[in-house]
């Protein structure tokens, strides 16, 4: 495949990377680097690889059958599977949307306080900024469609990765320790839970399904485009891995960290300002720009893509024929879910017990990955559904089984804690 063709094919993979990286990923990678050092960098690579295998299987199914994964589930696993996912999607949407609005609100307050610097002012700014960003994302989705979404996301992706990578490089980590952490799998004593969180947190959860709708928007149909999509996904998850590695390096360089979610990002920016001396104010702003881009791209990506899932699923459950991606965005189901996604979860920003809600969000999101692995093991194993050439090869089957086992183990560890 020609280099120009490959470069033109980049886009949806980077959208997956940007949407899958949020405040939770910033916090997890930073805490892990702070607690365990650079010895667990290999876990970032493993997490990105597992998500790549899942998305490659999803893409292979769609290009081989012409059906989205949700269409395949309803067709071959029954309507019960569709209703089950619908309930899951509603719960996930509320928790994740409220968490994203809170994250972008707190990060924006750190950049430009509106009501002052007190704790009560920060809480008020979080709500104001969160609501404004939510409504802005709705406007951008409605007036510009997929093309404007892609352009805005690409700019934010550039800012996000440049800022975080530049910060990690400027901290001058020990190259030998970085290399050893990447190639020698090792878990420091007492670091099992953090390592599991790092692997599971890389690359998003429900948002991996969105790649199928974005390649439809790009007009990619037919198995001849599978190599292009694989390359696109590989670049996207490589970018995700680089981001995660950079955050582990930053967390390790800054020492003990406290806080959670977006508040941790603010604390890290303050610590960076102290660490760089005269150049501290510049590095603080560079890092905050990257952090804001990370949380906003997650919010914008979820707002644009998750309504696809609802509209597609709702159409299947009502017995309608398949609807192409561009037509899905014109449906009442897509528009209605977009507005509900942007407005209803605003209530979550006011709840005093929202920390528990964010923890629930993490559990609900992590539970989705083994479900996708199980579905791909079932659907892509049947040659009469995907064709002999595109069924799961034995290495892919092993990775999917390992993914299923890993996330079930992670769920057990998480419940135990």
The 8 nearest C-alpha neighbors of each residue, nearest first, counted from 0:
[[1, 2, 4, 5, 227, 226, 3, 224],
 [2, 0, 4, 3, 5, 6, 7, 227],
 [1, 3, 5, 4, 6, 0, 7, 8],
 [4, 2, 6, 5, 1, 7, 8, 0],
 [5, 3, 7, 1, 2, 6, 8, 0],
 [4, 6, 8, 2, 7, 3, 227, 1],
 [5, 7, 3, 8, 9, 4, 2, 231],
 [8, 6, 4, 5, 9, 3, 10, 2],
 [7, 9, 5, 6, 4, 231, 10, 227],
 [10, 8, 231, 6, 7, 12, 11, 5],
 [9, 11, 13, 12, 14, 8, 231, 149],
 [10, 12, 14, 13, 213, 15, 210, 9],
 [13, 11, 235, 232, 231, 15, 14, 10],
 [14, 12, 235, 16, 10, 15, 11, 17],
 [13, 15, 11, 17, 12, 16, 18, 10],
 [16, 14, 12, 18, 13, 17, 19, 11],
 [17, 15, 13, 19, 235, 14, 239, 18],
 [16, 18, 14, 20, 19, 15, 296, 13],
 [19, 17, 297, 300, 15, 20, 16, 296],
 [18, 20, 203, 202, 16, 17, 15, 297],
 [21, 19, 17, 18, 24, 293, 297, 16],
 [22, 20, 294, 24, 23, 293, 297, 25],
 [21, 23, 25, 260, 24, 261, 294, 26],
 [22, 24, 26, 25, 21, 260, 27, 261],
 [25, 23, 27, 21, 26, 22, 20, 200],
 [26, 24, 22, 23, 28, 27, 29, 21],
 [25, 27, 23, 29, 24, 260, 28, 30],
 [28, 26, 24, 30, 29, 25, 31, 23],
 [27, 29, 247, 31, 246, 25, 30, 26],
 [30, 28, 250, 247, 32, 26, 246, 31],
 [31, 29, 33, 27, 32, 28, 26, 34],
 [32, 30, 34, 28, 33, 29, 35, 193],
 [33, 31, 247, 251, 36, 250, 29, 35],
 [32, 34, 251, 250, 30, 254, 31, 255],
 [35, 33, 31, 32, 30, 36, 255, 251],
 [36, 34, 32, 31, 33, 187, 190, 37],
 [35, 37, 32, 251, 38, 33, 34, 39],
 [36, 38, 180, 39, 40, 177, 32, 176],
 [39, 37, 180, 36, 40, 185, 35, 186],
 [40, 38, 41, 37, 42, 180, 186, 185],
 [39, 41, 180, 181, 42, 43, 37, 38],
 [40, 42, 181, 44, 39, 43, 180, 184],
 [41, 43, 45, 40, 198, 44, 39, 46],
 [44, 42, 46, 41, 45, 40, 198, 240],
 [45, 43, 47, 41, 42, 46, 240, 48],
 [46, 44, 42, 48, 43, 47, 49, 41],
 [47, 45, 198, 43, 49, 201, 48, 44],
 [46, 48, 44, 50, 45, 49, 236, 201],
 [49, 47, 51, 45, 46, 50, 44, 52],
 [50, 48, 52, 46, 51, 47, 45, 53],
 [49, 51, 53, 47, 52, 48, 54, 202],
 [52, 50, 48, 54, 49, 53, 55, 47],
 [51, 53, 55, 49, 50, 54, 56, 48],
 [54, 52, 50, 56, 51, 55, 57, 49],
 [53, 55, 57, 51, 56, 52, 58, 50],
 [56, 54, 58, 52, 57, 53, 51, 59],
 [57, 55, 59, 53, 54, 58, 60, 52],
 [56, 58, 54, 60, 55, 59, 53, 61],
 [59, 57, 55, 61, 60, 56, 54, 62],
 [58, 60, 56, 62, 61, 57, 63, 55],
 [61, 59, 57, 63, 58, 62, 64, 56],
 [60, 62, 66, 65, 58, 67, 64, 63],
 [61, 63, 221, 222, 59, 65, 220, 60],
 [64, 62, 60, 385, 61, 222, 59, 65],
 [65, 63, 66, 61, 62, 385, 60, 384],
 [64, 66, 61, 62, 63, 67, 220, 221],
 [67, 65, 61, 64, 70, 71, 68, 60],
 [68, 66, 70, 61, 69, 71, 211, 65],
 [67, 69, 71, 70, 72, 57, 66, 61],
 [70, 68, 72, 71, 67, 73, 312, 81],
 [71, 69, 67, 73, 68, 72, 66, 74],
 [70, 72, 68, 74, 69, 73, 75, 66],
 [73, 71, 69, 76, 70, 75, 74, 68],
 [72, 74, 77, 78, 70, 81, 76, 71],
 [75, 73, 71, 72, 77, 70, 76, 78],
 [76, 74, 72, 77, 73, 71, 378, 70],
 [77, 75, 72, 73, 74, 80, 78, 71],
 [78, 76, 73, 79, 80, 75, 74, 72],
 [77, 79, 81, 73, 80, 82, 316, 76],
 [78, 80, 82, 81, 77, 83, 73, 76],
 [81, 79, 83, 78, 82, 77, 76, 84],
 [80, 82, 78, 84, 79, 83, 73, 85],
 [83, 81, 85, 79, 84, 80, 78, 86],
 [84, 82, 80, 81, 86, 85, 79, 87],
 [83, 85, 87, 81, 82, 86, 88, 80],
 [84, 86, 82, 88, 87, 83, 81, 89],
 [87, 85, 89, 83, 84, 88, 82, 90],
 [86, 88, 84, 90, 85, 89, 91, 83],
 [89, 87, 85, 91, 86, 90, 92, 84],
 [90, 88, 92, 86, 87, 91, 85, 93],
 [89, 91, 87, 92, 88, 93, 86, 94],
 [92, 90, 88, 94, 89, 93, 95, 87],
 [93, 91, 89, 95, 90, 94, 96, 88],
 [94, 92, 344, 96, 90, 91, 95, 97],
 [93, 95, 360, 97, 91, 96, 92, 98],
 [94, 96, 98, 92, 97, 93, 91, 99],
 [97, 95, 99, 93, 98, 94, 92, 344],
 [96, 98, 344, 100, 347, 94, 99, 95],
 [97, 99, 95, 101, 96, 100, 102, 94],
 [100, 98, 102, 96, 101, 97, 298, 95],
 [101, 99, 129, 97, 103, 102, 98, 104],
 [100, 102, 104, 98, 99, 103, 129, 125],
 [103, 101, 99, 261, 104, 105, 100, 98],
 [102, 104, 106, 100, 294, 105, 101, 129],
 [105, 103, 125, 129, 128, 101, 107, 102],
 [104, 106, 125, 108, 102, 107, 103, 261],
 [105, 107, 103, 109, 108, 104, 291, 261],
 [108, 106, 110, 104, 109, 105, 103, 111],
 [107, 109, 112, 105, 111, 110, 106, 124],
 [108, 110, 106, 107, 111, 112, 265, 105],
 [109, 111, 107, 108, 112, 106, 287, 284],
 [110, 112, 108, 109, 107, 113, 106, 115],
 [113, 111, 108, 115, 114, 109, 110, 116],
 [112, 114, 115, 124, 111, 108, 120, 121],
 [115, 113, 120, 112, 124, 116, 121, 123],
 [114, 116, 120, 112, 113, 117, 121, 124],
 [115, 117, 120, 121, 112, 118, 114, 119],
 [118, 116, 120, 119, 115, 121, 114, 122],
 [119, 117, 121, 120, 122, 116, 123, 115],
 [118, 120, 122, 121, 117, 123, 116, 124],
 [121, 119, 123, 114, 117, 122, 115, 118],
 [120, 122, 124, 118, 119, 123, 125, 117],
 [123, 121, 119, 125, 120, 124, 118, 126],
 [124, 122, 120, 126, 125, 121, 119, 127],
 [125, 123, 127, 121, 126, 122, 128, 108],
 [124, 126, 104, 105, 122, 123, 128, 127],
 [125, 127, 129, 123, 124, 128, 130, 348],
 [128, 126, 124, 130, 129, 125, 131, 123],
 [127, 129, 104, 131, 125, 130, 126, 124],
 [128, 130, 104, 100, 126, 132, 127, 131],
 [129, 131, 133, 127, 128, 132, 126, 134],
 [132, 130, 128, 134, 133, 129, 135, 127],
 [133, 131, 135, 129, 134, 130, 128, 136],
 [132, 134, 130, 136, 131, 135, 341, 129],
 [133, 135, 137, 131, 136, 132, 130, 138],
 [136, 134, 132, 138, 137, 133, 131, 139],
 [135, 137, 139, 133, 134, 138, 299, 132],
 [138, 136, 134, 140, 135, 139, 141, 133],
 [137, 139, 135, 141, 136, 140, 142, 134],
 [140, 138, 136, 142, 137, 141, 143, 135],
 [141, 139, 137, 144, 138, 143, 142, 303],
 [140, 142, 138, 139, 143, 144, 137, 334],
 [143, 141, 139, 140, 138, 144, 147, 137],
 [144, 142, 147, 140, 139, 141, 146, 145],
 [143, 145, 140, 146, 141, 147, 142, 148],
 [144, 146, 148, 147, 149, 143, 140, 216],
 [147, 145, 149, 148, 144, 150, 143, 151],
 [148, 146, 143, 150, 149, 145, 144, 151],
 [147, 149, 145, 146, 151, 150, 152, 144],
 [148, 150, 146, 152, 147, 151, 145, 153],
 [151, 149, 147, 153, 152, 148, 146, 154],
 [152, 150, 154, 148, 153, 149, 147, 155],
 [151, 153, 155, 149, 154, 150, 156, 148],
 [152, 154, 156, 150, 155, 151, 149, 157],
 [155, 153, 157, 151, 152, 156, 150, 158],
 [154, 156, 152, 158, 292, 157, 153, 159],
 [157, 155, 153, 159, 154, 158, 152, 160],
 [156, 158, 154, 155, 159, 160, 161, 153],
 [157, 159, 155, 161, 156, 160, 289, 162],
 [160, 158, 289, 156, 292, 162, 157, 161],
 [159, 161, 163, 162, 157, 158, 164, 156],
 [160, 162, 164, 158, 159, 163, 165, 157],
 [163, 161, 289, 165, 159, 160, 285, 164],
 [162, 164, 166, 160, 165, 161, 289, 286],
 [163, 165, 167, 161, 166, 162, 160, 245],
 [166, 164, 168, 162, 163, 167, 161, 169],
 [165, 167, 169, 163, 164, 168, 162, 170],
 [166, 168, 164, 170, 245, 165, 169, 249],
 [169, 167, 165, 171, 170, 166, 164, 172],
 [168, 170, 166, 171, 167, 165, 172, 164],
 [169, 171, 167, 168, 172, 166, 252, 249],
 [172, 170, 169, 168, 173, 167, 174, 252],
 [173, 171, 170, 174, 248, 168, 177, 252],
 [172, 174, 176, 175, 177, 171, 178, 37],
 [175, 173, 177, 176, 172, 178, 171, 179],
 [174, 176, 178, 177, 173, 179, 180, 172],
 [175, 177, 179, 173, 178, 174, 180, 37],
 [178, 176, 174, 180, 175, 179, 37, 173],
 [177, 179, 181, 175, 180, 176, 174, 182],
 [180, 178, 176, 182, 181, 177, 183, 175],
 [181, 179, 38, 40, 177, 37, 178, 39],
 [180, 182, 41, 40, 178, 179, 183, 177],
 [181, 183, 179, 180, 41, 178, 184, 40],
 [182, 184, 179, 180, 181, 185, 41, 38],
 [185, 183, 41, 182, 186, 39, 180, 181],
 [186, 184, 183, 38, 187, 39, 180, 41],
 [185, 187, 190, 39, 191, 188, 184, 38],
 [186, 188, 190, 189, 185, 35, 38, 191],
 [189, 187, 190, 186, 191, 35, 185, 192],
 [188, 190, 191, 187, 192, 186, 193, 35],
 [189, 191, 187, 193, 188, 192, 186, 194],
 [192, 190, 194, 193, 189, 195, 186, 188],
 [191, 193, 195, 194, 190, 196, 412, 413],
 [194, 192, 196, 190, 195, 191, 31, 197],
 [193, 195, 197, 191, 196, 192, 190, 198],
 [194, 196, 192, 198, 197, 193, 199, 191],
 [197, 195, 193, 199, 194, 198, 200, 192],
 [196, 198, 194, 200, 195, 199, 28, 193],
 [199, 197, 46, 195, 42, 196, 200, 43],
 [198, 200, 196, 197, 201, 195, 46, 365],
 [199, 201, 197, 198, 196, 24, 202, 203],
 [202, 200, 46, 199, 47, 198, 203, 197],
 [203, 201, 19, 47, 50, 16, 239, 20],
 [202, 204, 19, 201, 206, 200, 20, 207],
 [203, 205, 206, 364, 207, 368, 367, 365],
 [206, 204, 207, 208, 367, 203, 364, 368],
 [205, 207, 208, 209, 204, 203, 19, 18],
 [206, 208, 209, 205, 204, 210, 54, 203],
 [209, 207, 206, 210, 205, 211, 54, 57],
 [208, 210, 206, 207, 211, 212, 304, 213],
 [209, 211, 213, 212, 208, 207, 214, 11],
 [210, 212, 209, 214, 213, 208, 58, 215],
 [213, 211, 215, 209, 210, 214, 324, 216],
 [212, 214, 216, 210, 215, 211, 11, 217],
 [213, 215, 217, 216, 219, 211, 212, 210],
 [216, 214, 218, 212, 217, 213, 219, 324],
 [215, 217, 213, 214, 218, 324, 325, 212],
 [216, 218, 214, 215, 219, 213, 11, 212],
 [219, 217, 215, 216, 220, 214, 213, 324],
 [220, 218, 214, 215, 217, 224, 221, 216],
 [221, 219, 62, 218, 222, 224, 215, 65],
 [220, 222, 62, 223, 224, 63, 219, 65],
 [221, 223, 62, 225, 224, 63, 220, 59],
 [222, 224, 221, 225, 226, 220, 227, 62],
 [225, 223, 222, 227, 226, 221, 228, 219],
 [224, 226, 228, 222, 227, 223, 229, 59],
 [227, 225, 229, 228, 224, 230, 223, 0],
 [228, 226, 230, 224, 225, 229, 231, 5],
 [229, 227, 231, 225, 230, 226, 232, 224],
 [228, 230, 226, 232, 231, 227, 233, 225],
 [229, 231, 233, 227, 228, 232, 234, 226],
 [230, 232, 228, 12, 9, 234, 229, 233],
 [233, 231, 12, 235, 229, 234, 230, 228],
 [232, 234, 230, 236, 235, 231, 237, 229],
 [235, 233, 237, 231, 232, 236, 238, 230],
 [236, 234, 12, 13, 232, 238, 16, 237],
 [235, 237, 239, 238, 233, 234, 47, 240],
 [236, 238, 234, 240, 239, 235, 233, 241],
 [237, 239, 241, 235, 236, 240, 234, 242],
 [240, 238, 236, 242, 237, 16, 241, 243],
 [239, 241, 237, 243, 242, 238, 44, 47],
 [242, 240, 244, 238, 243, 239, 245, 237],
 [241, 243, 245, 239, 240, 244, 238, 246],
 [242, 244, 240, 246, 245, 241, 28, 43],
 [245, 243, 241, 247, 246, 242, 240, 40],
 [246, 244, 248, 242, 167, 243, 247, 164],
 [245, 247, 249, 243, 248, 29, 244, 28],
 [246, 248, 32, 28, 29, 250, 244, 245],
 [249, 247, 245, 251, 246, 250, 167, 252],
 [250, 248, 246, 252, 251, 247, 167, 245],
 [251, 249, 29, 33, 32, 247, 253, 248],
 [250, 252, 33, 32, 248, 36, 249, 253],
 [251, 253, 249, 250, 254, 248, 170, 172],
 [254, 252, 250, 251, 249, 255, 270, 33],
 [253, 255, 33, 251, 252, 256, 250, 34],
 [256, 254, 33, 253, 257, 34, 250, 30],
 [257, 255, 254, 33, 30, 258, 253, 263],
 [256, 258, 263, 259, 255, 266, 30, 262],
 [259, 257, 263, 262, 256, 260, 266, 261],
 [258, 260, 263, 262, 261, 26, 257, 264],
 [261, 259, 22, 26, 262, 263, 23, 102],
 [260, 262, 264, 102, 263, 22, 106, 105],
 [263, 261, 265, 264, 260, 259, 258, 266],
 [262, 264, 258, 259, 266, 261, 265, 260],
 [265, 263, 261, 267, 262, 266, 268, 260],
 [264, 266, 268, 262, 263, 267, 109, 269],
 [265, 267, 263, 269, 268, 264, 270, 262],
 [268, 266, 270, 264, 269, 265, 271, 263],
 [267, 269, 283, 271, 265, 270, 266, 264],
 [268, 270, 266, 272, 267, 271, 265, 273],
 [269, 271, 267, 273, 272, 268, 274, 266],
 [272, 270, 274, 268, 273, 269, 283, 267],
 [279, 271, 273, 269, 283, 270, 280, 274],
 [272, 274, 270, 271, 275, 276, 279, 269],
 [275, 273, 271, 272, 276, 270, 279, 253],
 [276, 274, 279, 278, 272, 273, 271, 277],
 [275, 277, 279, 278, 273, 274, 272, 280],
 [278, 276, 279, 275, 280, 272, 281, 273],
 [277, 279, 275, 276, 281, 280, 282, 272],
 [272, 278, 280, 275, 276, 282, 277, 281],
 [281, 279, 283, 272, 282, 278, 284, 277],
 [280, 282, 284, 283, 279, 278, 285, 272],
 [283, 281, 285, 279, 284, 280, 286, 272],
 [284, 282, 268, 280, 272, 286, 281, 285],
 [283, 285, 287, 281, 282, 286, 288, 280],
 [286, 284, 282, 288, 283, 162, 287, 281],
 [285, 287, 289, 283, 288, 284, 162, 282],
 [286, 288, 290, 284, 289, 285, 291, 283],
 [289, 287, 291, 285, 286, 290, 284, 292],
 [288, 290, 159, 162, 292, 286, 287, 291],
 [289, 291, 287, 293, 292, 288, 286, 294],
 [292, 290, 288, 294, 293, 289, 295, 287],
 [291, 293, 289, 295, 159, 155, 290, 294],
 [294, 292, 290, 291, 296, 21, 295, 159],
 [293, 295, 21, 297, 291, 296, 103, 292],
 [294, 296, 298, 292, 297, 293, 299, 291],
 [297, 295, 299, 298, 293, 294, 18, 300],
 [298, 296, 18, 300, 294, 295, 299, 21],
 [297, 299, 295, 301, 296, 300, 99, 302],
 [300, 298, 296, 302, 301, 136, 297, 295],
 [301, 299, 18, 297, 303, 298, 302, 296],
 [300, 302, 298, 304, 305, 303, 299, 297],
 [303, 301, 299, 300, 304, 298, 305, 337],
 [304, 302, 300, 301, 140, 299, 305, 306],
 [303, 305, 301, 307, 306, 302, 209, 300],
 [304, 306, 307, 308, 301, 302, 303, 309],
 [305, 307, 333, 309, 308, 336, 304, 337],
 [308, 306, 310, 305, 304, 309, 311, 333],
 [309, 307, 311, 305, 306, 310, 312, 304],
 [308, 310, 306, 312, 311, 307, 313, 305],
 [309, 311, 332, 333, 313, 307, 312, 308],
 [312, 310, 308, 314, 309, 313, 307, 315],
 [313, 311, 315, 309, 314, 310, 308, 316],
 [314, 312, 310, 316, 315, 311, 309, 317],
 [313, 315, 311, 319, 317, 312, 316, 310],
 [316, 314, 312, 318, 317, 313, 319, 311],
 [315, 317, 313, 318, 314, 312, 78, 81],
 [318, 316, 314, 315, 319, 313, 312, 320],
 [317, 319, 315, 316, 314, 320, 313, 321],
 [320, 318, 314, 317, 315, 321, 316, 322],
 [319, 321, 322, 318, 315, 314, 317, 323],
 [320, 322, 319, 323, 315, 314, 311, 70],
 [323, 321, 327, 326, 320, 324, 311, 314],
 [322, 324, 326, 325, 327, 321, 215, 216],
 [325, 323, 327, 326, 215, 216, 212, 322],
 [324, 326, 327, 328, 323, 216, 329, 215],
 [327, 325, 329, 323, 328, 324, 322, 330],
 [326, 328, 324, 329, 330, 325, 322, 323],
 [329, 327, 326, 333, 330, 325, 324, 334],
 [330, 328, 326, 327, 331, 333, 325, 334],
 [331, 329, 332, 327, 333, 328, 334, 326],
 [330, 332, 334, 333, 335, 329, 310, 328],
 [331, 333, 310, 335, 330, 334, 336, 309],
 [334, 332, 306, 310, 336, 330, 331, 328],
 [335, 333, 337, 331, 336, 332, 338, 330],
 [336, 334, 332, 338, 337, 333, 331, 339],
 [335, 337, 339, 333, 338, 306, 334, 340],
 [338, 336, 334, 340, 335, 339, 306, 333],
 [337, 339, 341, 335, 340, 336, 342, 334],
 [340, 338, 336, 342, 341, 343, 337, 335],
 [341, 339, 337, 338, 342, 336, 343, 344],
 [340, 342, 338, 339, 133, 337, 343, 134],
 [343, 341, 339, 345, 344, 340, 338, 133],
 [342, 344, 345, 339, 340, 346, 341, 93],
 [345, 343, 97, 346, 93, 347, 342, 96],
 [346, 344, 347, 343, 342, 348, 97, 130],
 [347, 345, 344, 348, 349, 343, 350, 97],
 [346, 348, 345, 97, 344, 350, 349, 353],
 [347, 349, 346, 345, 350, 101, 126, 97],
 [350, 348, 347, 346, 351, 126, 345, 353],
 [351, 349, 347, 353, 352, 348, 346, 354],
 [350, 352, 353, 349, 354, 348, 347, 355],
 [353, 351, 350, 354, 355, 356, 349, 347],
 [352, 354, 356, 355, 350, 351, 357, 347],
 [353, 355, 357, 356, 352, 358, 351, 359],
 [356, 354, 358, 353, 357, 352, 359, 360],
 [355, 357, 353, 359, 354, 358, 360, 94],
 [358, 356, 360, 354, 359, 355, 353, 98],
 [357, 359, 355, 361, 360, 356, 354, 362],
 [360, 358, 356, 362, 357, 361, 363, 355],
 [359, 361, 357, 363, 358, 94, 362, 364],
 [360, 362, 358, 364, 359, 363, 365, 357],
 [363, 361, 359, 365, 360, 364, 366, 358],
 [362, 364, 360, 366, 361, 365, 359, 91],
 [365, 363, 361, 366, 362, 367, 204, 360],
 [364, 366, 362, 367, 363, 368, 361, 204],
 [365, 367, 363, 364, 368, 362, 369, 370],
 [366, 368, 370, 365, 364, 369, 204, 371],
 [367, 369, 371, 370, 366, 365, 204, 372],
 [370, 368, 403, 372, 371, 367, 406, 373],
 [369, 371, 373, 367, 368, 372, 374, 366],
 [372, 370, 374, 368, 373, 369, 375, 367],
 [373, 371, 369, 375, 370, 374, 399, 403],
 [372, 374, 376, 370, 371, 375, 369, 377],
 [373, 375, 371, 377, 376, 372, 378, 370],
 [376, 374, 378, 372, 377, 379, 373, 371],
 [377, 375, 373, 374, 379, 380, 378, 372],
 [376, 378, 374, 375, 380, 379, 373, 381],
 [379, 377, 375, 380, 376, 374, 381, 384],
 [380, 378, 390, 375, 381, 391, 377, 376],
 [379, 381, 390, 391, 378, 377, 376, 382],
 [382, 380, 384, 383, 379, 378, 390, 385],
 [381, 383, 386, 387, 385, 384, 390, 380],
 [384, 382, 381, 386, 385, 387, 380, 390],
 [385, 383, 382, 381, 386, 64, 378, 379],
 [386, 384, 382, 63, 389, 383, 64, 390],
 [387, 385, 382, 388, 389, 383, 384, 390],
 [386, 388, 382, 390, 389, 385, 383, 381],
 [387, 389, 386, 390, 382, 385, 391, 392],
 [390, 388, 386, 387, 385, 391, 59, 63],
 [389, 391, 379, 380, 387, 382, 388, 385],
 [392, 390, 380, 379, 395, 396, 393, 389],
 [391, 393, 395, 394, 396, 390, 389, 380],
 [392, 394, 396, 395, 397, 391, 398, 390],
 [395, 393, 397, 396, 392, 398, 391, 399],
 [396, 394, 398, 392, 397, 393, 391, 399],
 [397, 395, 393, 399, 394, 398, 391, 400],
 [396, 398, 400, 394, 395, 399, 401, 393],
 [397, 399, 401, 395, 400, 396, 402, 394],
 [400, 398, 402, 396, 401, 397, 372, 403],
 [399, 401, 403, 397, 402, 398, 396, 404],
 [400, 402, 398, 404, 399, 403, 405, 397],
 [403, 401, 399, 405, 400, 404, 398, 406],
 [402, 404, 369, 400, 401, 405, 406, 372],
 [405, 403, 401, 407, 402, 406, 408, 400],
 [406, 404, 402, 408, 407, 403, 401, 409],
 [407, 405, 409, 408, 403, 404, 369, 410],
 [406, 408, 410, 404, 409, 405, 403, 411],
 [407, 409, 411, 405, 406, 410, 404, 412],
 [410, 408, 406, 412, 407, 411, 413, 405],
 [411, 409, 413, 407, 408, 412, 406, 414],
 [410, 412, 408, 414, 409, 413, 415, 407],
 [413, 411, 415, 409, 410, 414, 408, 416],
 [412, 414, 410, 416, 415, 411, 409, 192],
 [415, 413, 411, 416, 412, 410, 409, 362],
 [414, 416, 412, 413, 411, 410, 409, 192],
 [415, 413, 414, 412, 411, 192, 410, 409]]
